[in-house]
Amino acid sequence: MEEQVRRFRVGGVGRFARRSPGVVEEPGDGRQLVLAVIGEHAPSLLATARRYSLCPDDAYDAYQRALEIFLRRADTLDHSSVLPWIRTVIKHEALAVRAARQPLVGHAEPDLDLHEDTELPTDEERIARFERATQAAEALQRLKPQERTALVLKAEGHSYAEIADRTGWTYTKVNCRVRRGTCRRLRATPVAP
């Protein structure tokens, strides 16, 4: 049986390519081609975009722009040469995004070590903060469950009336649980120097 070959325009530029009869040529064929290529080659296509981009966000922008072009042109592409074509489109889109972004970010890589943050806590401050948080957590564990609930809700910014509505307690019971929980927590937590 003789193989049938159909000719069609590639990319609208006047070149012709062969399409074998095993390839479906329906109006929705381009969409299936896009899904097949993305499903099989998405990681390598994204790697191509990353290779020519300044940052991962720019790579995703270039990848998205290339896929939009791919969707528009999919019906006119030769299935055998679609992968090199989409890689070239991704490369060109990544370079275009890079050229647009370059004036905004500058040409030189910033040296972040030159700019010391003076507001960072020292090691001693971080250790003291961690110890206070640990002691507070241990003190909360020693509280009665209702006192703990009342203090957590109060710390979240709820008023006594809101705590009473949420828990079903009376206003007086909320006041009592918050007061007792606070006293018990303060007694259990050592005073910081």
PAKOL-315226 format. One record per residue: residue in one letter; residue number from 1; y, x negated, z of N, C-alpha, C in turn. Coordinates in pm, 1 decimal. Atoms other than C-alpha are relative to their C-alpha. Example, Ala and Ser with C-alpha at 12.3 -4.5 7.8 and 13.67 -1.06 7.14 Angstrom:
! PAKOL-315226
r/k/nyy/nxx/nzz/cayy/caxx/cazz/cyy/cxx/czz
A/1/-119.0/-89.0/0.0/-450.0/-1230.0/780.0/120.0/-90.0/0.0
S/2/-119.0/82.0/-6.0/-106.0/-1367.0/714.0/109.0/77.0/73.0
! end
This chain:
! PAKOL-315226
r/k/nyy/nxx/nzz/cayy/caxx/cazz/cyy/cxx/czz
M/1/-117.4/-85.4/0.0/0.0/0.0/0.0/123.0/-89.5/0.0
E/2/-118.2/82.8/19.1/331.1/-144.0/-104.9/105.7/33.6/104.8
E/3/-100.9/-20.2/-103.8/600.9/-193.9/160.9/129.8/48.0/-64.0
Q/4/-127.3/-52.2/48.6/912.6/11.5/106.1/113.2/-71.9/72.2
V/5/-114.7/66.8/-59.3/1243.5/-160.3/163.9/123.3/78.9/-38.5
R/6/-124.8/-71.5/25.7/1573.5/21.5/199.7/114.5/-94.6/27.4
R/7/-115.5/86.4/-15.8/1908.0/-150.4/165.6/113.7/79.9/63.0
F/8/-114.1/-65.9/-61.2/2213.9/-70.5/373.1/105.4/-105.6/28.5
R/9/-110.8/91.8/-25.6/2550.6/-221.9/454.7/-5.8/-49.5/144.2
V/10/-1.2/59.4/-133.0/2569.4/-457.7/750.7/144.5/-18.8/41.5
G/11/-131.9/20.9/-55.7/2884.5/-428.6/955.2/114.2/42.8/-89.6
G/12/-105.5/-49.3/86.8/3078.5/-268.4/672.0/72.8/-110.1/-75.1
V/13/-69.1/109.3/66.6/3160.1/-605.4/515.2/-55.8/-27.6/-138.2
G/14/48.3/15.1/136.1/2969.0/-565.8/191.7/-130.7/-76.5/-11.4
R/15/128.3/68.1/7.3/2660.5/-768.8/282.2/-110.5/103.9/11.4
F/16/111.9/-91.8/-9.1/2327.7/-602.3/241.4/-115.8/-69.5/68.9
A/17/116.8/54.2/-69.9/2021.1/-647.7/454.5/-117.5/93.1/-22.7
R/18/120.8/-80.4/19.0/1665.1/-524.0/443.7/-36.7/66.0/130.8
R/19/51.5/-70.8/-117.0/1532.0/-267.8/682.6/-140.7/44.6/-35.2
S/20/139.1/-33.7/30.0/1158.4/-224.5/700.1/-24.9/147.6/27.9
P/21/24.5/-143.0/-15.9/1006.0/125.4/681.7/-43.2/38.7/140.1
G/22/41.1/-33.4/-135.7/878.1/103.2/1040.2/117.8/35.2/89.7
V/23/-118.3/-25.5/-79.7/1235.5/133.3/1168.3/50.6/139.4/-31.1
V/24/-47.2/-137.2/16.8/1355.9/486.6/1224.6/145.0/-3.0/-45.2
E/25/-136.5/-1.4/50.7/1671.5/565.2/1029.4/59.3/138.8/11.2
E/26/-59.7/-130.3/-24.6/1791.1/886.4/1184.8/141.2/-20.2/51.1
P/27/-136.1/15.7/-50.1/2149.1/957.5/1289.8/7.0/-54.3/142.0
G/28/-0.2/48.3/-137.1/2059.7/884.7/1654.4/-66.2/-136.4/14.5
D/29/71.5/126.6/-1.4/1885.2/558.9/1559.1/82.5/-111.0/64.3
G/30/-86.6/102.9/-56.5/2184.3/342.8/1658.8/-0.8/3.3/150.6
R/31/2.0/-14.5/-146.0/2182.8/479.8/2010.3/-130.6/-53.4/57.9
Q/32/129.4/51.9/-44.9/1812.0/402.2/2045.3/-3.2/-151.7/-7.4
L/33/-7.6/144.8/14.1/1878.3/50.0/1921.2/77.8/-61.3/116.1
V/34/-80.9/49.5/-111.5/2149.6/-0.8/2182.3/-80.3/4.3/129.4
L/35/79.7/-12.3/-122.4/1923.4/127.3/2460.1/-113.5/-102.5/4.2
A/36/110.0/96.1/4.6/1635.9/-93.6/2345.2/49.9/-142.1/25.3
V/37/-53.1/135.4/-16.8/1849.9/-407.4/2324.6/47.3/-21.3/143.2
I/38/-48.4/13.0/-137.3/2017.0/-344.6/2660.9/-117.1/-5.1/97.2
G/39/115.6/-2.4/-89.6/1686.2/-261.7/2825.9/-76.5/-130.4/1.8
E/40/80.0/121.4/8.0/1522.4/-580.6/2707.2/79.8/-127.7/23.3
H/41/-76.2/125.4/-0.7/1806.7/-834.3/2693.9/123.9/1.7/88.2
A/42/-122.2/-9.9/-80.9/2069.3/-723.7/2948.1/27.4/-125.3/83.2
P/43/-32.4/118.8/-80.7/2031.7/-1024.2/3182.8/49.7/-118.2/-83.3
S/44/-43.7/113.9/81.7/2062.4/-1280.7/2904.0/134.8/27.1/-65.1
L/45/-129.9/-33.3/56.6/2355.2/-1094.2/2748.4/110.0/-16.7/104.6
L/46/-97.1/18.7/-107.8/2532.9/-1089.4/3082.9/20.9/-148.4/29.2
A/47/-13.1/144.9/-19.2/2461.8/-1461.4/3120.9/90.1/-60.2/-107.1
T/48/-89.3/45.8/106.8/2631.2/-1517.3/2786.0/144.0/32.5/34.4
A/49/-136.3/-38.5/-38.3/2935.4/-1326.9/2908.2/50.7/-87.2/113.3
R/50/-42.2/83.9/-112.7/2943.0/-1527.6/3231.7/32.7/-142.6/-45.1
R/51/-19.3/136.5/46.9/2919.8/-1855.3/3040.9/141.6/-21.4/-53.9
Y/52/-131.1/14.3/63.2/3250.3/-1789.2/2861.9/112.3/66.2/78.7
S/53/-100.4/-71.2/-79.0/3435.6/-1604.6/3140.3/47.6/-85.3/117.2
L/54/-54.6/69.9/-116.2/3654.8/-1723.4/3425.1/-68.7/40.5/129.3
C/55/60.5/-50.0/-123.1/3486.1/-1506.3/3686.1/-98.7/111.7/-34.9
P/56/97.6/-106.3/28.0/3206.4/-1247.2/3717.6/64.2/132.6/-43.1
D/57/-65.7/-124.9/39.5/3452.2/-955.8/3691.4/41.2/-3.6/-146.3
D/58/-36.2/14.2/140.8/3580.7/-1087.0/3359.3/-124.0/7.8/-88.5
A/59/124.3/-6.2/76.6/3221.2/-1126.6/3242.6/-44.7/145.0/-18.0
Y/60/37.3/-140.9/11.6/3150.3/-760.6/3319.3/95.1/73.9/-94.8
D/61/-95.3/-61.6/93.1/3468.4/-659.0/3135.3/-36.8/-32.7/-144.3
A/62/36.5/41.4/135.4/3365.0/-859.2/2828.5/-130.2/66.8/-43.3
Y/63/128.7/-63.7/29.2/3010.8/-721.5/2846.6/20.2/147.1/-34.7
Q/64/-26.5/-141.7/25.3/3141.3/-365.4/2863.3/70.9/19.8/-133.9
R/65/-70.5/-12.1/127.5/3382.2/-416.5/2574.2/-93.9/-23.9/-117.7
A/66/95.7/29.2/106.8/3103.0/-568.1/2363.7/-97.3/115.8/-19.9
L/67/92.2/-114.1/13.7/2871.7/-275.5/2439.2/69.0/119.3/-65.3
E/68/-73.8/-107.3/68.1/3143.3/-31.2/2330.2/3.5/-24.6/-150.3
I/69/1.8/35.1/142.2/3167.7/-215.1/1999.0/-139.8/20.7/-55.9
F/70/138.7/-16.0/41.4/2789.3/-220.0/1976.7/-33.7/147.0/-24.1
L/71/26.4/-143.3/16.8/2772.1/157.3/2025.7/65.2/55.0/-127.0
R/72/-69.1/-48.7/120.2/3028.6/215.9/1751.6/-66.3/-49.0/-127.6
R/73/50.4/61.0/122.0/2857.7/-16.1/1503.7/-152.1/3.1/-12.3
A/74/145.9/9.7/-4.6/2490.1/32.1/1592.3/-68.8/59.1/-122.1
D/75/64.5/-63.9/115.2/2411.6/261.2/1298.8/5.9/-86.9/-125.4
T/76/-16.8/81.0/120.9/2522.8/-4.2/1048.0/-63.4/-137.7/11.6
L/77/52.1/134.3/-23.1/2342.1/-305.8/1195.0/-144.6/-13.9/-42.7
D/78/137.5/34.8/32.7/2025.8/-474.6/1077.7/-72.9/-30.0/130.6
H/79/72.7/14.3/-126.0/1770.2/-454.2/1357.2/-49.0/-142.3/22.2
S/80/53.6/134.8/-17.2/1638.0/-803.4/1291.2/107.7/-99.9/41.5
S/81/-105.7/95.7/-34.0/1977.2/-970.7/1339.5/95.7/55.1/105.4
V/82/-91.2/-62.9/-95.1/2124.3/-747.2/1608.4/21.2/-86.2/124.1
L/83/-14.6/79.3/-121.4/2059.7/-984.6/1900.9/99.7/-115.4/-18.2
P/84/-103.4/103.1/19.8/2251.8/-1283.1/1757.5/138.8/61.0/-19.7
W/85/-129.4/-65.0/23.2/2526.2/-1042.4/1648.8/64.0/42.4/132.2
I/86/-57.8/-47.7/-125.9/2570.1/-888.5/1996.6/37.2/-118.2/89.7
R/87/-37.5/118.8/-76.4/2568.5/-1235.9/2157.2/134.4/-56.6/-47.5
T/88/-127.2/48.0/55.2/2850.0/-1341.1/1923.5/114.2/91.6/40.2
V/89/-104.2/-95.1/-40.0/3045.1/-1024.1/2000.7/34.3/-19.1/147.4
I/90/-24.1/21.1/-142.8/3001.2/-1081.5/2374.8/79.1/-128.2/21.7
K/91/-72.6/126.5/-12.4/3116.2/-1441.7/2337.0/146.4/17.7/-37.6
H/92/-138.2/-20.1/44.8/3427.3/-1337.2/2142.3/77.9/88.2/97.7
E/93/-68.1/-86.4/-97.6/3509.8/-1061.1/2390.4/27.7/-76.2/129.2
A/94/-22.0/79.4/-121.5/3465.3/-1299.1/2684.8/115.2/-98.0/-20.0
L/95/-110.5/92.1/28.1/3696.2/-1550.2/2520.4/132.7/73.8/-8.7
A/96/-123.0/-79.3/6.6/3950.9/-1274.1/2453.1/46.9/39.3/139.8
V/97/-36.5/-34.1/-138.1/3940.7/-1159.7/2816.6/52.0/-124.8/71.8
R/98/-42.5/126.3/-61.4/3969.9/-1521.9/2924.9/140.6/-37.4/-43.7
A/99/-133.4/32.9/51.0/4272.5/-1577.9/2699.8/106.2/92.7/58.7
A/100/-95.3/-94.4/-58.2/4440.2/-1265.3/2838.4/22.0/-29.0/149.0
R/101/-8.3/22.7/-142.9/4367.8/-1363.1/3199.1/58.4/-137.7/34.0
Q/102/-41.1/137.3/-27.2/4452.0/-1734.0/3171.2/147.1/-13.3/41.8
P/103/-139.3/13.9/-44.5/4833.6/-1694.8/3192.0/23.5/56.6/140.4
L/104/-18.2/-60.9/-130.8/4793.3/-1483.7/3505.3/-52.6/-86.5/113.9
V/105/62.1/76.6/-106.6/4572.4/-1721.7/3700.4/36.7/-147.3/-1.8
G/106/-38.7/139.7/8.0/4710.9/-2055.1/3587.5/-109.3/-85.0/-61.3
H/107/93.3/88.7/68.8/4544.8/-2351.7/3427.4/-78.5/-89.8/94.7
A/108/66.5/91.8/-92.5/4457.8/-2564.3/3728.9/-78.6/77.6/105.2
E/109/81.2/-57.9/-106.9/4189.5/-2487.5/3981.4/72.0/-23.8/132.2
P/110/-72.9/21.0/-125.2/4357.4/-2427.3/4318.4/-84.3/-79.2/100.3
D/111/67.2/76.4/-104.6/4270.3/-2672.6/4595.9/26.2/71.2/132.6
L/112/-18.2/-82.2/-118.5/4221.2/-2438.1/4888.8/-4.1/-81.3/129.3
D/113/4.0/83.3/-119.5/4162.2/-2724.3/5131.1/138.7/-51.0/39.4
L/114/-135.6/44.7/-30.6/4530.7/-2817.4/5107.5/74.5/98.1/89.7
H/115/-69.0/-104.5/-74.6/4633.3/-2489.6/5268.0/-84.4/41.1/120.1
E/116/75.7/-29.1/-121.8/4507.6/-2475.2/5624.1/52.7/129.1/62.2
D/117/-38.8/-124.4/-65.5/4507.7/-2138.4/5795.8/24.9/-30.4/147.8
T/118/-36.9/32.5/-138.2/4692.2/-2183.7/6123.0/-37.3/111.9/96.7
E/119/28.6/-114.3/-85.6/4590.0/-1842.8/6255.0/-148.4/16.8/29.5
L/120/143.0/-8.2/-29.1/4216.3/-1906.6/6262.9/-23.8/-35.0/146.0
P/121/28.8/34.0/-139.7/4072.4/-1903.2/6614.9/-76.1/-132.5/8.2
T/122/71.2/125.8/-21.5/3948.5/-2232.0/6751.0/-144.4/32.2/37.7
D/123/140.8/-20.0/-37.2/3581.3/-2283.2/6829.6/-12.4/54.3/141.8
E/124/4.5/-46.7/-138.8/3646.9/-2232.3/7200.3/37.2/147.6/8.5
E/125/-41.3/-141.0/-0.7/3827.5/-1903.5/7132.2/-110.2/89.7/-54.9
R/126/108.6/-80.4/56.5/3542.3/-1778.3/6913.5/-116.6/11.4/97.6
I/127/109.1/-3.7/-98.1/3284.9/-1871.3/7179.9/35.8/94.9/114.6
A/128/-43.4/-87.6/-109.5/3488.3/-1697.4/7451.5/-2.2/146.3/-44.3
R/129/0.2/-137.1/52.1/3530.1/-1387.9/7231.8/-143.0/53.2/-10.3
F/130/139.9/-40.2/12.1/3155.0/-1379.0/7163.5/-59.1/28.7/137.6
E/131/52.6/-21.5/-135.8/3074.9/-1413.8/7535.8/53.5/129.5/59.8
R/132/-57.5/-125.8/-50.2/3314.7/-1129.2/7623.5/-66.9/119.9/-66.6
A/133/66.2/-110.8/69.7/3155.9/-907.3/7357.3/-142.2/18.5/51.7
T/134/136.0/-7.9/-53.8/2808.1/-991.5/7488.9/0.1/62.9/138.5
Q/135/-8.7/-55.5/-135.4/2910.6/-915.5/7847.5/35.2/148.3/-3.8
A/136/-36.4/-141.3/12.0/3071.8/-587.2/7740.3/-119.0/82.8/-46.8
A/137/118.3/-72.2/47.4/2755.2/-485.7/7553.3/-102.3/15.6/111.7
E/138/93.6/-9.2/-113.4/2542.0/-567.8/7857.7/49.3/101.0/103.3
A/139/-56.3/-95.5/-96.2/2778.7/-369.6/8080.8/-18.6/143.4/-50.3
L/140/19.5/-134.7/56.2/2757.8/-69.6/7845.4/-145.6/43.8/11.9
Q/141/141.5/-35.1/-11.7/2378.7/-84.3/7858.3/-35.3/43.1/142.4
R/142/27.9/-36.4/-139.5/2388.7/-55.3/8238.0/57.4/135.8/37.7
L/143/-59.9/-130.6/-30.7/2590.9/268.8/8222.0/-101.3/111.3/-19.1
K/144/81.0/-119.9/22.0/2437.6/611.7/8244.2/27.2/49.2/-142.9
P/145/-17.2/-43.6/139.5/2384.1/772.4/7900.6/124.3/86.7/-22.0
Q/146/-117.4/-86.6/17.4/2655.6/1036.4/7952.9/128.9/-80.0/12.3
E/147/-119.2/84.2/-12.9/2907.2/775.7/8068.1/19.8/-84.0/-125.9
R/148/-6.5/79.7/122.5/2822.8/558.5/7766.8/50.3/84.9/-115.8
T/149/-43.5/-90.3/105.9/2864.2/855.6/7532.2/148.8/30.0/11.3
A/150/-141.0/-32.5/-21.7/3198.7/947.5/7685.3/89.6/-118.7/-34.7
L/151/-82.0/118.1/27.9/3330.6/590.5/7664.1/2.4/-34.9/-148.8
V/152/4.2/29.4/143.4/3215.5/540.7/7305.2/87.7/98.8/-76.1
L/153/-83.9/-99.4/67.7/3378.3/866.8/7193.2/148.3/-23.0/28.8
K/154/-140.0/28.7/-35.2/3697.5/775.8/7379.6/48.9/-123.3/-76.2
A/155/-36.5/121.4/72.9/3696.8/430.7/7218.0/19.4/29.0/-149.0
E/156/-18.0/-39.1/140.4/3664.2/598.7/6876.7/130.2/76.1/-22.4
G/157/-130.9/-63.8/14.2/3996.0/770.6/6950.9/0.1/149.5/23.0
H/158/5.3/-144.1/-26.5/3880.5/1119.5/7047.6/72.7/34.0/130.4
S/159/-64.2/-45.9/-122.8/4078.1/1316.1/7302.1/-106.5/59.9/92.4
Y/160/94.0/-60.0/-93.7/3915.8/1461.9/7614.2/-48.2/136.1/-50.5
A/161/37.3/-132.3/51.3/3921.0/1807.4/7452.8/-99.8/-12.9/-115.4
E/162/93.7/19.9/111.4/3748.7/1677.6/7138.0/-136.2/-45.9/50.4
I/163/126.9/44.8/-57.9/3485.0/1500.0/7347.3/-73.0/118.4/63.9
A/164/59.7/-118.5/-61.9/3427.7/1822.8/7541.3/-60.7/91.6/-106.7
D/165/52.5/-83.8/108.5/3383.2/2017.1/7214.8/-126.8/-60.0/-60.4
R/166/114.8/65.0/63.3/3141.3/1761.9/7071.7/-123.3/-1.0/89.8
T/167/113.2/16.5/-90.6/2925.0/1725.3/7381.1/-38.6/127.9/72.8
G/168/28.6/-123.0/-73.0/2947.8/2073.5/7529.6/33.6/-9.7/147.9
W/169/-38.6/17.8/-139.0/3087.8/1938.3/7858.1/133.6/69.6/24.0
T/170/-132.7/-52.4/-35.0/3385.9/2076.1/8044.8/99.3/-115.8/-3.6
Y/171/-105.3/101.2/0.7/3717.3/1894.6/8038.7/-8.7/-87.7/124.4
T/172/10.3/73.3/-126.2/3669.3/1794.6/8403.4/-116.7/-97.9/-2.9
K/173/116.4/88.3/7.7/3322.4/1651.1/8335.3/28.9/-118.8/-91.3
V/174/-37.3/110.1/89.6/3460.3/1445.2/8042.1/87.0/-99.6/75.1
N/175/-89.3/85.7/-77.2/3737.7/1312.8/8266.8/-79.2/-82.6/101.6
C/176/81.5/66.1/-101.9/3485.1/1227.3/8537.3/-88.1/-108.0/-63.5
R/177/88.9/96.3/66.0/3241.2/1053.7/8295.0/78.5/-120.3/-53.0
V/178/-81.0/110.9/51.8/3516.6/845.7/8132.9/47.5/-87.5/114.6
R/179/-51.3/74.6/-115.6/3664.5/746.8/8470.6/-111.3/-80.5/66.7
R/180/110.3/69.8/-65.4/3328.6/660.9/8629.7/-57.7/-110.4/-89.6
G/181/51.5/100.6/93.5/3207.5/480.9/8317.8/90.3/-120.9/-7.9
T/182/-95.2/110.7/4.5/3525.1/274.1/8304.7/-9.2/-84.1/126.2
C/183/10.9/73.7/-126.7/3500.9/179.3/8673.0/-128.7/-80.5/5.5
R/184/128.9/67.9/-5.7/3130.9/92.2/8646.3/-2.9/-118.1/-99.6
R/185/-4.2/107.3/100.1/3190.5/-114.9/8328.1/87.0/-114.6/48.2
L/186/-89.6/105.3/-50.8/3481.0/-304.0/8486.1/-64.5/-78.2/112.8
R/187/68.6/70.0/-109.0/3270.1/-383.2/8794.3/-109.0/-91.1/-54.1
A/188/110.9/77.8/56.9/2985.0/-510.5/8573.6/48.4/-115.7/-86.1
T/189/-52.3/104.0/87.2/3209.3/-722.7/8351.6/81.6/-98.5/83.1
P/190/-78.3/97.3/-76.7/3333.6/-1048.3/8508.7/140.1/-16.4/-60.3
V/191/-138.5/16.1/42.3/3705.8/-1114.3/8489.1/12.5/-130.9/-77.4
A/192/-21.0/119.1/82.0/3806.6/-1355.8/8213.7/107.1/-87.2/62.7
P/193/-99.3/89.7/-62.5/3996.7/-1666.5/8336.5/132.6/1.4/-73.2
! end
